[in-house]
Amino acid sequence: MKKILCLLLCMLTLVTLSASAEFWGGLSISSGRNYFSSALKESLQLNPIYKDTFMVNTIGPYFDAVFFPSSKVRAGVVGSAGADFTISRNSEGYFSRHFDNSLDFSLGLAYYQLLNNDTWGFFIDSRYFSKKYNYATNNEKNNKLEQFEYTRCDESGVNTSIGFLAKLRNRYFKMGFKFALPLTSGFFDGWRLDIFAGGGVCF
């Protein structure tokens, strides 16, 4: 009897949470500065373009999805996927004809706090990320005789985002900052800071 009551209680809890659950999803544009870790710099030593690079500036799109089990307390799971395209190296402008990029995937926990009748507030999240770099070995004009390949490197670590949030009916807007630390080479060996803005829908 006790087992049946516990099972019914669990089912009732899940139904209640599902009824008040929320999903937020949208796109944002992120621009940032990435200081390479020693492990990443070592992996790029055979790349003639990036072998002396210690920092890149990037810009790119990101898709974010957040699931809150309850709309009363917006604490839940957040995931994202995005791409960062190189626009400068070592503070010097750089146009990549081969779209040098890094692909970013992350998963973690988020907390959204809305004030003033659910119209504006703030958010904070913390995630584990995995990043995949794809850097071409030359930057010549694309032609049939051109020979090049990509240097591919992997990196992982943690990041934290914080910022402003606004909501209007089933749409939202947010902007903020994201700070990331790769943990491949040890603590605080390389870092990244982004500013981002975007929006989406919630239901």
Contact map, one row per residue, 1 for C-alpha under 8 A:
11111000000000000000000000000000000000000000000000000000000000000000000000000000000000000000000000000000000000000000000000000000000000000000000000000000000000000000000000000000000000000000000000000000000
11111100000000000000000000000000000000000000000000000000000000000000000000000000000000000000000000000000000000000000000000000000000000000000000000000000000000000000000000000000000000000000000000000000000
11111110000000000000000000000000000000000000000000000000000000000000000000000000000000000000000000000000000000000000000000000000000000000000000000000000000000000000000000000000000000000000000000000000000
11111111000000000000000000000000000000000000000000000000000000000000000000000000000000000000000000000000000000000000000000000000000000000000000000000000000000000000000000000000000000000000000000000000000
11111111100000000000000000000000000000000000000000000000000000000000000000000000000000000000000000000000000000000000000000000000000000000000000000000000000000000000000000000000000000000000000000000000000
01111111110000000000000000000000000000000000000000000000000000000000000000000000000000000000000000000000000000000000000000000000000000000000000000000000000000000000000000000000000000000000000000000000000
00111111111000000000000000000000000000000000000000000000000000000000000000000000000000000000000000000000000000000000000000000000000000000000000000000000000000000000000000000000000000000000000000000000000
00011111111100000000000000000000000000000000000000000000000000000000000000000000000000000000000000000000000000000000000000000000000000000000000000000000000000000000000000000000000000000000000000000000000
00001111111110000000000000000000000000000000000000000000000000000000000000000000000000000000000000000000000000000000000000000000000000000000000000000000000000000000000000000000000000000000000000000000000
00000111111111000000000000000000000000000000000000000000000000000000000000000000000000000000000000000000000000000000000000000000000000000000000000000000000000000000000000000000000000000000000000000000000
00000011111111100000000000000000000000000000000000000000000000000000000000000000000000000000000000000000000000000000000000000000000000000000000000000000000000000000000000000000000000000000000000000000000
00000001111111110000000000000000000000000000000000000000000000000000000000000000000000000000000000000000000000000000000000000000000000000000000000000000000000000000000000000000000000000000000000000000000
00000000111111111000000000000000000000000000000000000000000000000000000000000000000000000000000000000000000000000000000000000000000000000000000000000000000000000000000000000000000000000000000000000000000
00000000011111111100000000000000000000000000000000000000000000000000000000000000000000000000000000000000000000000000000000000000000000000000000000000000000000000000000000000000000000000000000000000000000
00000000001111111110000000000000000000000000000000000000000000000000000000000000000000000000000000000000000000000000000000000000000000000000000000000000000000000000000000000000000000000000000000000000000
00000000000111111111000000000000000000000000000000000000000000000000000000000000000000000000000000000000000000000000000000000000000000000000000000000000000000000000000000000000000000000000000000000000000
00000000000011111111100000000000000000000000000000000000000000000000110000000000000000000000000000000000000000000000000000000000000000000000000000000000000000000000000000000000000000000000000000000000000
00000000000001111111100000000000000000000000000000000000000000000000110000000000000000000000000000000000000000000000000000000000000000000000000000000000000000000000000000000000000000000000000000000000000
00000000000000111111100000000000000000000000000000000000000000000000000000000000000000000000000000000000000000000000000000000000000000000000000000000000000000000000000000000000000000000000000000000000000
00000000000000011111110000000000000000000000000000000000000000000000111100000000000000000000000000000000000000000000000000000000000000000000000000000000000000000000000000000000000000000000000000000000000
00000000000000001111111000000000000000000000000000000000000000000011111000000000000000000000000000000000000000000000000000000000000000000000000000000000000000000000000000000000000000000000000000000000000
00000000000000000001111100000000000000000000000000000000000000000011111000000000000000000000000000000000000000000000000000000000000000000000000000000000000000000000000000000000000000000000000000000000011
00000000000000000000111110000000000000000000000000000000000000001111000000000000000000000000000000000000000000000000000000000000000000000000000000000000000000000000000000000000000000000000000000000000011
00000000000000000000011111000000000000000000000000000000000000001110000000000000000000000000000000000000000000000000000000000000000000000000000000000000000000000000000000000000000000000000000000000001111
00000000000000000000001111100000000000000000000000000000000000111100000000000000000000000000000000000000000000000000000000000000000000000000000000000000000000000000000000000000000000000000000000000001110
00000000000000000000000111110000000000000000000000000000000000111000000000000000000000000000000000000000000000000000000000000000000000000000000000000000000000000000000000000000000000000000000000000111100
00000000000000000000000011111000000000000000000000000000000011110000000000000000000000000000000000000000000000000000000000000000000000000000000000000000000000000000000000000000000000000000000000000111000
00000000000000000000000001111100000000000000000000000000000011110000000000000000000000000000000000000000000000000000000000000000000000000000000000000000000000000000000000000000000000000000000000011110000
00000000000000000000000000111110000000000000000000000000001111000000000000000000000000000000000000000000000000000000000000000000000000000000000000000000000000000000000000000000000000000000000000011100000
00000000000000000000000000011111000000000000000000000000001111000000000000000000000100000000000000000000000000000000000000000000000000000000000000000000000000000000000000000000000000000000000001111000000
00000000000000000000000000001111100000000000000000000000111100000000000000000000000000000000000000000000000000000000000000000000000000000000000000000000000000000000000000000000000000000000000001110000000
00000000000000000000000000000111110000000000000000000000111000000000000000000000000000000000000000000000000000000000000000000000000000000000000000000000000000000000000000000000000000000000000111100000000
00000000000000000000000000000011111000000000000000000011110000000000000000000000000000000000000000000000000000000000000000000000000000000000000000000000000000000000000000000000000000000000000111000000000
00000000000000000000000000000001111100000000000000000011110000000000000000000000000000000000000000000000000000000000000000000000000000000000000000000000000000000000000000000000000000000000011110000000000
00000000000000000000000000000000111110000000000000000111000000000000000000000000000000000000000000000000000000000000000000000000000000000000000000000000000000000000000000000000000000000000011100000000000
00000000000000000000000000000000011111011000000000000110000000000000000000000000000000000000000000000000000000000000000000000000000000000000000000000000000000000000000000000000000000000000111000000000000
00000000000000000000000000000000001111111000000000000000000000000000000000000000000000000000000000000000000000000000000000000000000000000000000000000000000000000000000000000000000001001000111000000000000
00000000000000000000000000000000000111111100000000000000000000000000000000000000000000000000000000000000000000000000000000000000000000000000000000000000000000000000000000000000000000001000110000000000000
00000000000000000000000000000000000011111110000000000000000000000000000000000000000000000000000000000000000000000000000000000000000000000000000000000000000000000000000000000000000000011000000000000000000
00000000000000000000000000000000000111111111000000000000000000000000000000000000000000000000000000000000000000000000000000000000000000000000000000000000101000000000000000000000000000000000000000000000000
00000000000000000000000000000000000111111111100000111100000000000000000000000000000000000000000000000000000000000000000000000000000000000000000000000000000000000000000000000000000000000000000000000000000
00000000000000000000000000000000000001111111100000000000000000000000000000000000000000000000000000000000000000000000000000000000000000000000000000000000000000000000000000000000000000000000000000000000000
00000000000000000000000000000000000000111111110000000000000000000000000000000000000000000000000000000000000000000000000000000000000000000000000000000000100000000000000000000000000000000000000000000000000
00000000000000000000000000000000000000011111111001100000000000000000000000000000000000000000000000000000000000000000000000000000000000000000000000000010000000000000000000000000000000000000000000000000000
00000000000000000000000000000000000000001111111101110000000000000000000000000000000000000000000000000000000000000000000000000000000000000000000000000000000000000000000000000000000000000000000000000000000
00000000000000000000000000000000000000000011111100100000000000000000000000000000000000000000000000000000000000000000000000000000000000000000000000000000000000000000000000000000000000000000000000000000000
00000000000000000000000000000000000000000001111111100000000000000000000000000000000000000000000000000000000000000000000000000000000000011000000000000010000000000000000000000000000000000000000000000000000
00000000000000000000000000000000000000000000111111100000000000000000000000000000000000000000000000000000000000000000000000000000000000001100000000000000000000000000000000000000000000000000000000000000000
00000000000000000000000000000000000000000000001111111000000000000000000000000000000000000000000000000000000000000000000000000000000000011100000000000000000000000000000000000000000000000000000000000000000
00000000000000000000000000000000000000000001101111111000000000000000000000000000000000000000000000000000000000000000000000000000000000101000000000000000000000000000000000000000000000000000000000000000000
00000000000000000000000000000000000000001001111111111000000000000000000000000000000000000000000000000000000000000000000000000000000000000000000000000000000000000000000000000000000000000000000000000000000
00000000000000000000000000000000000000001000100011111100000000000000000000000000000000000000000000000000000000000000000000000000000000000000000000000000000000000000000000000000000000000000000000000000000
00000000000000000000000000000000000000001000000011111111000000000000000000000000000000001100000000000000000000000000000000000000000000000000000000000000000000000000000000000000000000000000000000000000000
00000000000000000000000000000000001100001000000000011111000000000000000000000000000000001100000000000000000000000000000000000000000000000000000000000000000000000000000000000000000000000000000000000000000
00000000000000000000000000000000111100000000000000001111100000000000000000000000000000001110000000000000000000000000000000000000000000000000000000000000000000000000000000000000000000000000000000000000000
00000000000000000000000000000000111000000000000000001111110000000000000000000000000001111110000000000000000000000000000000000000000000000000000000000000000000000000000000000000000000000000000000000000000
00000000000000000000000000000011110000000000000000000011111000000000000000000000000001111010000000000000000000000000000000000000000000000000000000000000000000000000000000000000000000000000000000000000000
00000000000000000000000000000011110000000000000000000001111100000000000000000000000111110000000000000000000000000000000000000000000000000000000000000000000000000000000000000000000000000000000000000000000
00000000000000000000000000001111000000000000000000000000111110000000000000000000000111100000000000000000000000000000000000000000000000000000000000000000000000000000000000000000000000000000000000000000000
00000000000000000000000000001110000000000000000000000000011111000000000000000000011110000000000000000000000000000000000000000000000000000000000000000000000000000000000000000000000000000000000000000000000
00000000000000000000000000111100000000000000000000000000001111100000000000000000011100000000000000000000000000000000000000000000000000000000000000000000000000000000000000000000000000000000000000000000000
00000000000000000000000000111100000000000000000000000000000111110000000000000001111000000000000000000000000000000000000000000000000000000000000000000000000000000000000000000000000000000000000000000000000
00000000000000000000000011110000000000000000000000000000000011111000000000000001110000000000000000000000000000000000000000000000000000000000000000000000000000000000000000000000000000000000000000000000000
00000000000000000000000011110000000000000000000000000000000001111100000000000111100000000000000000000000000000000000000000000000000000000000000000000000000000000000000000000000000000000000000000000000000
00000000000000000000001111000000000000000000000000000000000000111110000000000111000000000000000000000000000000000000000000000000000000000000000000000000000000000000000000000000000000000000000000000000000
00000000000000000000001110000000000000000000000000000000000000011111000000011110000000000000000000000000000001000000000000000000000000000000000000000000000000000000000000000000000000000000000000000000000
00000000000000000000111100000000000000000000000000000000000000001111100000011100000000000000000000000000000000000000000000000000000000000000000000000000000000000000000000000000000000000000000000000000000
00000000000000000000111000000000000000000000000000000000000000000111111011111000000000000000000000000000000000000000000000000000000000000000000000000000000000000000000000000000000000000000000000000000000
00000000000000001101110000000000000000000000000000000000000000000011111001110000000000000000000000000000000000000000000000000000000000000000000000000000000000000000000000000000000000000000000000000000000
00000000000000001101110000000000000000000000000000000000000000000001111111100000000000000000000000000000000000000000000000000000000000000000000000000000000000000000000000000000000000000000000000000000000
00000000000000000001110000000000000000000000000000000000000000000001111111000000000000000000000000000000000000000000000000000000000000000000000000000000000000000000000000000000000000000000000000000000000
00000000000000000001000000000000000000000000000000000000000000000000011111000000000000000000000000000000000000000000000000000000000000000000000000000000000000000000000000000000000000000000000000000000000
00000000000000000000000000000000000000000000000000000000000000000001011111100000000000000000000000000000000000000000000000000000000000000000000000000000000000000000000000000000000000000000000000000000000
00000000000000000000000000000000000000000000000000000000000000000001111111110000000000000000000000000000000000111000000000000000000000000000000000000000000000000000000000000000000000000000000000000000000
00000000000000000000000000000000000000000000000000000000000000000001110011111000000000000000000000000000000011110000000000000000000000000000000000000000000000000000000000000000000000000000000000000000000
00000000000000000000000000000000000000000000000000000000000000000111100001111100000000000000000000000000000011100000000000000000000000000000000000000000000000000000000000000000000000000000000000000000000
00000000000000000000000000000000000000000000000000000000000000000111000000111110000000000000000000000000001111000000000000000000000000000000000000000000000000000000000000000000000000000000000000000000000
00000000000000000000000000000000000000000000000000000000000000011110000000011111000000000000000000000000001111000000000000001010000000000000000000000000000000000000000000000000000000000000000000000000000
00000000000000000000000000000000000000000000000000000000000000011100000000001111100000000000000000000000111100000000000000000000000000000000000000000000000000000000000000000000000000000000000000000000000
00000000000000000000000000000000000000000000000000000000000001111000000000000111110000000000000000000001111000000000000000000000000000000000000000000000000000000000000000000000000000000000000000000000000
00000000000000000000000000000000000000000000000000000000000001110000000000000011111000000000000000000011110000000000000000000000000000000000000000000000000000000000000000000000000000000000000000000000000
00000000000000000000000000000000000000000000000000000000000111100000000000000001111100000000000000000011100000000000000000000000000000000000000000000000000000000000000000000000000000000000000000000000000
00000000000000000000000000000000000000000000000000000000000111000000000000000000111110000000000000001111000000000000000000000000000000000000000000000000000000000000000000000000000000000000000000000000000
00000000000000000000000000000100000000000000000000000000011110000000000000000000011111000000000000001111000000000000000000000000000000000000000000000000000000000000000000000000000000000000000000000000000
00000000000000000000000000000000000000000000000000000000011100000000000000000000001111100000000000111100000000000000000000000000000000000000000000000000000000000000000000000000000000000000000000000000000
00000000000000000000000000000000000000000000000000000001111000000000000000000000000111111000011100111000000000000000000000000000000000000000000000000000000000000000000000000000000000000000000000000000000
00000000000000000000000000000000000000000000000000000001111000000000000000000000000011111000111100000000000000000000000000000000000000000000000000000000000000000000000000000000000000000000000000000000000
00000000000000000000000000000000000000000000000000000001110000000000000000000000000001111111111000000000000000000000000000000000000000000000000000000000000000000000000000000000000000000000000000000000000
00000000000000000000000000000000000000000000000000001111100000000000000000000000000001111111110000000000000000000000000000000000000000000000000000000000000000000000000000000000000000000000000000000000000
00000000000000000000000000000000000000000000000000001111000000000000000000000000000000011111000000000000000000000000000000000000000000000000000000000000000000000000000000000000000000000000000000000000000
00000000000000000000000000000000000000000000000000000011100000000000000000000000000000011111100000000000000000000000000000000000000000000000000000000000000000000000000000000000000000000000000000000000000
00000000000000000000000000000000000000000000000000000000000000000000000000000000000000011111110000000000000000000000000000000000000000000000000000000000000000000000000000000000000000000000000000000000000
00000000000000000000000000000000000000000000000000000000000000000000000000000000000000111011111000000000000000000000000000000000000000000000000000000000000000000000000000000000000000000000000000000000000
00000000000000000000000000000000000000000000000000000000000000000000000000000000000001111001111100000000000000000000000000000000000000000000000000000000000000000000000000000000000000000000000000000000000
00000000000000000000000000000000000000000000000000000000000000000000000000000000000001110000111110000000000000000000000000000000000000000000000000000000000000000000000000000000000000000000000000000000000
00000000000000000000000000000000000000000000000000000000000000000000000000000000000001100000011111110000000000000000000000000000000000000010000000000000000000000000000000000000000000000000000000000000000
00000000000000000000000000000000000000000000000000000000000000000000000000000000000000000000001111110000000000000000000000000000000000000011110000000000000000000000000000000000000000000000000000000000000
00000000000000000000000000000000000000000000000000000000000000000000000000000000000000000000000111110000000000000000000000000000000000010010000000000000000000000000000000000000000000000000000000000000000
00000000000000000000000000000000000000000000000000000000000000000000000000000000000011000000000111111000000000000000000000000000000000000000000000000000000000000000000000000000000000000000000000000000000
00000000000000000000000000000000000000000000000000000000000000000000000000000000000011000000000111111100000000000000000000000000000001110000000000000000000000000000000000000000000000000000000000000000000
00000000000000000000000000000000000000000000000000000000000000000000000000000000001111000000000000111110000000000000000000000000000011100000000000000000000000000000000000000000000000000000000000000000000
00000000000000000000000000000000000000000000000000000000000000000000000000000000001110000000000000011111000000000000000000000000001111000000000000000000000000000000000000000000000000000000000000000000000
00000000000000000000000000000000000000000000000000000000000000000000000000000000111100000000000000001111100000000000000000000000001110000000000000000000000000000000000000000000000000000000000000000000000
00000000000000000000000000000000000000000000000000000000000000000000000000000001111100000000000000000111110000000000000000000000111100000000000000000000000000000000000000000000000000000000000000000000000
00000000000000000000000000000000000000000000000000000000000000000000000000000011110000000000000000000011111000000000000000000000111000000000000000000000000000000000000000000000000000000000000000000000000
00000000000000000000000000000000000000000000000000000000000000000000000000000011100000000000000000000001111100000000000000000011110000000000000000000000000000000000000000000000000000000000000000000000000
00000000000000000000000000000000000000000000000000000000000000000000000000001111000000000000000000000000111110000000000000000011100000000000000000000000000000000000000000000000000000000000000000000000000
00000000000000000000000000000000000000000000000000000000000000000000000000001110000000000000000000000000011111000000000000001111000000000000000000000000000000000000000000000000000000000000000000000000000
00000000000000000000000000000000000000000000000000000000000000000000000000111100000000000000000000000000001111100000000000001110000000000000000000000000000000000000000000000000000000000000000000000000000
00000000000000000000000000000000000000000000000000000000000000000100000000111100000000000000000000000000000111110000000000111100000000000000000000000000000000000000000000000000000000000000000000000000000
00000000000000000000000000000000000000000000000000000000000000000000000001110000000000000000000000000000000011111000000000111000000000000000000000000000000000000000000000000000000000000000000000000000000
00000000000000000000000000000000000000000000000000000000000000000000000001100000000000000000000000000000000001111100000011110000000000000000000000000000000000000000000000000000000000000000000000000000000
00000000000000000000000000000000000000000000000000000000000000000000000001000000000000000000000000000000000000111110000011100000000000000000000000000000000000000000000000000000000000000000000000000000000
00000000000000000000000000000000000000000000000000000000000000000000000000000000000000000000000000000000000000011111111111000000000000000000000000000000000000000000110000000000000000000000000000000000000
00000000000000000000000000000000000000000000000000000000000000000000000000000000000000000000000000000000000000001111111110000000000000000000000000000000000000000000000000000000000000000000000000000000000
00000000000000000000000000000000000000000000000000000000000000000000000000000000000000000000000000000000000000000111111100000000000000000000000000000000000000000000000000000000000000000000000000000000000
00000000000000000000000000000000000000000000000000000000000000000000000000000000000000000000000000000000000000000111111000000000000000000000000000000000000000000000000000000000000000000000000000000000000
00000000000000000000000000000000000000000000000000000000000000000000000000000000000000000000000000000000000000000111111110000000000000000000000000000000000000000000001000000000000000000000000000000000000
00000000000000000000000000000000000000000000000000000000000000000000000000000000000000000000000000000000000000000111111110000000000000000000000000000000000000000000011100000000000000000000000000000000000
00000000000000000000000000000000000000000000000000000000000000000000000000000000000000000000000000000000000000000111011111000000000000000000000000000000000000000001111000000000000000000000000000000000000
00000000000000000000000000000000000000000000000000000000000000000000000000000000000000000000000000000000000000011110011111100000000000000000000000000000000000000001110000000000000000000000000000000000000
00000000000000000000000000000000000000000000000000000000000000000000000000000000000000000000000000000000000000011100000111110000000000000000000000000000000000000111100000000000000000000000000000000000000
00000000000000000000000000000000000000000000000000000000000000000000000000000000000000000000000000000000000001111000000011111000000000000000000000000000000000001111100000000000000000000000000000000000000
00000000000000000000000000000000000000000000000000000000000000000000000000000000000000000000000000000000000001110000000001111100000000000000000000000000000000011110000000000000000000000000000000000000000
00000000000000000000000000000000000000000000000000000000000000000000000000000100000000000000000000000000000111100000000000111110000000000000000000000000000000011100000000000000000000000000000000000000000
00000000000000000000000000000000000000000000000000000000000000000000000000000000000000000000000000000000000111000000000000011111000000000000000000000000000001111000000000000000000000000000000000000000000
00000000000000000000000000000000000000000000000000000000000000000000000000000100000000000000000000000000011110000000000000001111100000000000000000000000000001110000000000000000000000000000000000000000000
00000000000000000000000000000000000000000000000000000000000000000000000000000000000000000000000000000000011100000000000000000111110000000000000000000000000111100000000000000000000000000000000000000000000
00000000000000000000000000000000000000000000000000000000000000000000000000000000000000000000000000000001111000000000000000000011111000000000000000000000000111100000000000000000000000000000000000000000000
00000000000000000000000000000000000000000000000000000000000000000000000000000000000000000000000000000001110000000000000000000001111100000000000000000000011110000000000000000000000000000000000000000000000
00000000000000000000000000000000000000000000000000000000000000000000000000000000000000000000000000000111100000000000000000000000111110000000000000000000011100000000000000000000000000000000000000000000000
00000000000000000000000000000000000000000000000000000000000000000000000000000000000000000000000000000111000000000000000000000000011111000000000000000001111000000000000000000000000000000000000000000000000
00000000000000000000000000000000000000000000000000000000000000000000000000000000000000000000000000001110000000000000000000000000001111100000000000000011110000000000000000000000000000000000000000000000000
00000000000000000000000000000000000000000000000000000000000000000000000000000000000000000000000000011100000000000000000000000000000111110000000000000111100000000000000000000000000000000000000000000000000
00000000000000000000000000000000000000000000000001000000000000000000000000000000000000000000000000011000000000000000000000000000000011111000000000000111000000000000000000000000000000000000000000000000000
00000000000000000000000000000000000000000000001010000000000000000000000000000000000000000000000001010000000000000000000000000000000001111110000000011110000000000000000000000000000000000000000000000000000
00000000000000000000000000000000000000000000001111000000000000000000000000000000000000000000000000000000000000000000000000000000000000111110000000011110000000000000000000000000000000000000000000000000000
00000000000000000000000000000000000000000000000110000000000000000000000000000000000000000000000000000000000000000000000000000000000000011111000000010000000000000000000000000000000000000000000000000000000
00000000000000000000000000000000000000000000000000000000000000000000000000000000000000000000000111000000000000000000000000000000000000011111100000000000000000000000000000000000000000000000000000000000000
00000000000000000000000000000000000000000000000000000000000000000000000000000000000000000000000010000000000000000000000000000000000000000111110001000000000000000000000000000000000000000000000000000000000
00000000000000000000000000000000000000000000000000000000000000000000000000000000000000000000000010000000000000000000000000000000000000000011111001000000000000000000000000000000000000000000000000000000000
00000000000000000000000000000000000000000000000000000000000000000000000000000000000000000000000010000000000000000000000000000000000000000001111101000000000000000000000000000000000000000000000000000000000
00000000000000000000000000000000000000000000000000000000000000000000000000000000000000000000000000000000000000000000000000000000000000000000111111000000000000000000000000000000000000000000000000000000000
00000000000000000000000000000000000000000000000000000000000000000000000000000000000000000000000000000000000000000000000000000000000000000000011111000000000000000000000000000000000000000000000000000000000
00000000000000000000000000000000000000000000000000000000000000000000000000000000000000000000000000000000000000000000000000000000000000000000001111100000000000000000000000000000000000000000000000000000000
00000000000000000000000000000000000000000000000000000000000000000000000000000000000000000000000000000000000000000000000000000000000000000001111111110000000000000000000000000000000000000000000000000000000
00000000000000000000000000000000000000000000000000000000000000000000000000000000000000000000000000000000000000000000000000000000000000000000000011111000000000000000000000000000000000000000000000000000000
00000000000000000000000000000000000000000000000000000000000000000000000000000000000000000000000000000000000000000000000000000000000000011100000001111100000000000000000000000000000000000000000000000000000
00000000000000000000000000000000000000000000000000000000000000000000000000000000000000000000000000000000000000000000000000000000000000011000000000111110000000000000000000000000000000000000000000000000000
00000000000000000000000000000000000000000000000000000000000000000000000000000000000000000000000000000000000000000000000000000000000001111000000000011111000000000000000000000000000000000000000000000000000
00000000000000000000000000000000000000000001001000000000000000000000000000000000000000000000000000000000000000000000000000000000000011111000000000001111100000000000000000000000000000000000000000000000000
00000000000000000000000000000000000000000000000000000000000000000000000000000000000000000000000000000000000000000000000000000000000111100000000000000111110000000000000000000000000000000000000000000000000
00000000000000000000000000000000000000010010000000000000000000000000000000000000000000000000000000000000000000000000000000000000000111000000000000000011111000000000000000000000000000000000000000000000000
00000000000000000000000000000000000000000000000000000000000000000000000000000000000000000000000000000000000000000000000000000000011110000000000000000001111100000000000000000000000000000000000000000000000
00000000000000000000000000000000000000010000000000000000000000000000000000000000000000000000000000000000000000000000000000000000011100000000000000000000111110000000000000000000000001110000000000000000000
00000000000000000000000000000000000000000000000000000000000000000000000000000000000000000000000000000000000000000000000000000001111000000000000000000000011111000000000000000000000001110000000000000000000
00000000000000000000000000000000000000000000000000000000000000000000000000000000000000000000000000000000000000000000000000000001110000000000000000000000001111100000000000000000000111110000000000000000000
00000000000000000000000000000000000000000000000000000000000000000000000000000000000000000000000000000000000000000000000000000111100000000000000000000000000111110000000000000000000111100000000000000000000
00000000000000000000000000000000000000000000000000000000000000000000000000000000000000000000000000000000000000000000000000000111100000000000000000000000000011111000000000000000011110000000000000000000000
00000000000000000000000000000000000000000000000000000000000000000000000000000000000000000000000000000000000000000000000000011110000000000000000000000000000001111100000000000000011100000000000000000000000
00000000000000000000000000000000000000000000000000000000000000000000000000000000000000000000000000000000000000000000000000111100000000000000000000000000000000111110000000000001111000000000000000000000000
00000000000000000000000000000000000000000000000000000000000000000000000000000000000000000000000000000000000000000000000001111000000000000000000000000000000000011111000000000001110000000000000000000000000
00000000000000000000000000000000000000000000000000000000000000000000000000000000000000000000000000000000000000000000000001110000000000000000000000000000000000001111100000000111100000000000000000000000000
00000000000000000000000000000000000000000000000000000000000000000000000000000000000000000000000000000000000000000000000111100000000000000000000000000000000000000111110000000111000000000000000000000000000
00000000000000000000000000000000000000000000000000000000000000000000000000000000000000000000000000000000000000000100000111100000000000000000000000000000000000000011111000011110000000000000000000000000000
00000000000000000000000000000000000000000000000000000000000000000000000000000000000000000000000000000000000000000100001110000000000000000000000000000000000000000001111100011100000000000000000000000000000
00000000000000000000000000000000000000000000000000000000000000000000000000000000000000000000000000000000000000000000011100000000000000000000000000000000000000000000111111111000000000000000000000000000000
00000000000000000000000000000000000000000000000000000000000000000000000000000000000000000000000000000000000000000000001000000000000000000000000000000000000000000000011111110000000000000000000000000000000
00000000000000000000000000000000000000000000000000000000000000000000000000000000000000000000000000000000000000000000000000000000000000000000000000000000000000000000001111100000000000000000000000000000000
00000000000000000000000000000000000000000000000000000000000000000000000000000000000000000000000000000000000000000000000000000000000000000000000000000000000000000000001111110000000000000000000000000000111
00000000000000000000000000000000000000000000000000000000000000000000000000000000000000000000000000000000000000000000000000000000000000000000000000000000000000000000001111111000000000000000000000000011110
00000000000000000000000000000000000000000000000000000000000000000000000000000000000000000000000000000000000000000000000000000000000000000000000000000000000000000000111101111100000000000000000000000011110
00000000000000000000000000000000000000000000000000000000000000000000000000000000000000000000000000000000000000000000000000000000000000000000000000000000000000000000111000111110000000000000000000001111000
00000000000000000000000000000000000000000000000000000000000000000000000000000000000000000000000000000000000000000000000000000000000000000000000000000000000000000011110000011111000000000000000000001110000
00000000000000000000000000000000000000000000000000000000000000000000000000000000000000000000000000000000000000000000000000000000000000000000000000000000000000000011100000001111100000000000000000111100000
00000000000000000000000000000000000000000000000000000000000000000000000000000000000000000000000000000000000000000000000000000000000000000000000000000000000000001111000000000111110000000000000000111000000
00000000000000000000000000000000000000000000000000000000000000000000000000000000000000000000000000000000000000000000000000000000000000000000000000000000000000001110000000000011111000000000000011110000000
00000000000000000000000000000000000000000000000000000000000000000000000000000000000000000000000000000000000000000000000000000000000000000000000000000000000000111100000000000001111100000000000011110000000
00000000000000000000000000000000000000000000000000000000000000000000000000000000000000000000000000000000000000000000000000000000000000000000000000000000000000111000000000000000111110000000001111000000000
00000000000000000000000000000000000000000000000000000000000000000000000000000000000000000000000000000000000000000000000000000000000000000000000000000000000011110000000000000000011111000000001110000000000
00000000000000000000000000000000000000000000000000000000000000000000000000000000000000000000000000000000000000000000000000000000000000000000000000000000000011100000000000000000001111100011111100000000000
00000000000000000000000000000000000010000000000000000000000000000000000000000000000000000000000000000000000000000000000000000000000000000000000000000000001111000000000000000000000111111111111000000000000
00000000000000000000000000000000000000000000000000000000000000000000000000000000000000000000000000000000000000000000000000000000000000000000000000000000001111000000000000000000000011111111100000000000000
00000000000000000000000000000000000000100000000000000000000000000000000000000000000000000000000000000000000000000000000000000000000000000000000000000000001110000000000000000000000001111100000000000000000
00000000000000000000000000000000000011100000000000000000000000000000000000000000000000000000000000000000000000000000000000000000000000000000000000000000000000000000000000000000000001111110100000000000000
00000000000000000000000000000000000000000000000000000000000000000000000000000000000000000000000000000000000000000000000000000000000000000000000000000000000000000000000000000000000001111111100000000000000
00000000000000000000000000000000000000000000000000000000000000000000000000000000000000000000000000000000000000000000000000000000000000000000000000000000000000000000000000000000000011101111100000000000000
00000000000000000000000000000000000000000000000000000000000000000000000000000000000000000000000000000000000000000000000000000000000000000000000000000000000000000000000000000000000011100111111000000000000
00000000000000000000000000000000000111000000000000000000000000000000000000000000000000000000000000000000000000000000000000000000000000000000000000000000000000000000000000000000000011101111111000000000000
00000000000000000000000000000000011111000000000000000000000000000000000000000000000000000000000000000000000000000000000000000000000000000000000000000000000000000000000000000000000011000001111100000000000
00000000000000000000000000000000011110000000000000000000000000000000000000000000000000000000000000000000000000000000000000000000000000000000000000000000000000000000000000000000001111000001111110000000000
00000000000000000000000000000001111000000000000000000000000000000000000000000000000000000000000000000000000000000000000000000000000000000000000000000000000000000000000000000000001110000000011111000000000
00000000000000000000000000000001110000000000000000000000000000000000000000000000000000000000000000000000000000000000000000000000000000000000000000000000000000000000000000000000111100000000001111100000000
00000000000000000000000000000111100000000000000000000000000000000000000000000000000000000000000000000000000000000000000000000000000000000000000000000000000000000000000000000000111000000000000111110000000
00000000000000000000000000000111000000000000000000000000000000000000000000000000000000000000000000000000000000000000000000000000000000000000000000000000000000000000000000000011110000000000000011111000000
00000000000000000000000000011110000000000000000000000000000000000000000000000000000000000000000000000000000000000000000000000000000000000000000000000000000000000000000000000011110000000000000001111100000
00000000000000000000000000011100000000000000000000000000000000000000000000000000000000000000000000000000000000000000000000000000000000000000000000000000000000000000000000001111000000000000000000111110000
00000000000000000000000001111000000000000000000000000000000000000000000000000000000000000000000000000000000000000000000000000000000000000000000000000000000000000000000000001110000000000000000000011111000
00000000000000000000000001110000000000000000000000000000000000000000000000000000000000000000000000000000000000000000000000000000000000000000000000000000000000000000000000111100000000000000000000001111100
00000000000000000000000111100000000000000000000000000000000000000000000000000000000000000000000000000000000000000000000000000000000000000000000000000000000000000000000000111000000000000000000000000111110
00000000000000000000000111000000000000000000000000000000000000000000000000000000000000000000000000000000000000000000000000000000000000000000000000000000000000000000000001110000000000000000000000000011111
00000000000000000000011110000000000000000000000000000000000000000000000000000000000000000000000000000000000000000000000000000000000000000000000000000000000000000000000001110000000000000000000000000001111
00000000000000000000011100000000000000000000000000000000000000000000000000000000000000000000000000000000000000000000000000000000000000000000000000000000000000000000000001000000000000000000000000000000111
